[in-house]
Amino acid sequence: MSVAGSIRSKRVIEVLSRLISTHGAPLFLRSDNGPEFVSHAILESIAESGIATALIDLTAA
């Protein structure tokens, strides 16, 4: 069995949209700065939902 190493931004948007529809939008979304969470498509989708971002700076550790 293999595990996918990354999630495409389109899939992240689909899952977040479903969760927001079911549970409502959070005040902010905290994530690392991986490519799926800093893509323009995801940042636009999050902003359109009224969600602020709180990206974790892994270089500061």
C-alpha positions, 0 to 999 in steps of 0.5 A: 500500500502506498500513501500519497505524498501531497494533496492537489489544491483542487481536492483541498478546496473540495474538502474545505467547501464540504466541511464549511457547508456542513459545519460552518466557516472557521474564523481562521485556517492554520496550516503549514506553508506547503504548496497545497495551502499557499496556492492562489486558488486555495487562498482565494477560496478561503478569502471568499469564505471569509476565513483568515489564514494563519500560516505556520512559518517552519523556517523560524523553528 
